[in-house]
Amino acid sequence: MANQSTGLTRIYKAAGYSVKGLTAAWKNEAAFRQEAVVAVIAIILAFWLDVGAIERILLIGSVVLVVVVEIINSAIEAVVDRIGSELHELSGRAKDMGSAAVLITILLAVFIWATVLW
């Protein structure tokens, strides 16, 4: 089914789908809620800290990246769960890789924060 919308209508609909996705992540994913709360606190802290513009962008960007990767991970998990509930090696691998991506971005964020604050 092709999307027939163009111009501002397409942008408006896309924004609606994005809000719907954020709402679903907030309602259904505890990890997303936890990371979103930490991200809000970290962003506020980044503005409070006496750092330069580039450092502030790195601090904020790193925590936003964690939230983005968590949403992608949640999407992968939802698709795998939709396909079937039986255990399958590829399903487990997909979920594990999504989780690993979140872990790597968390470690990156910790590294960036530690380096900037050092």
Summary of the structure (lengths in Angstrom):
residues: 118
radius of gyration: 17.4
end to end distance: 52.2
largest distance: 52.2
contacts: 285
relative contact order: 0.10
helix: 86%
strand: 0%
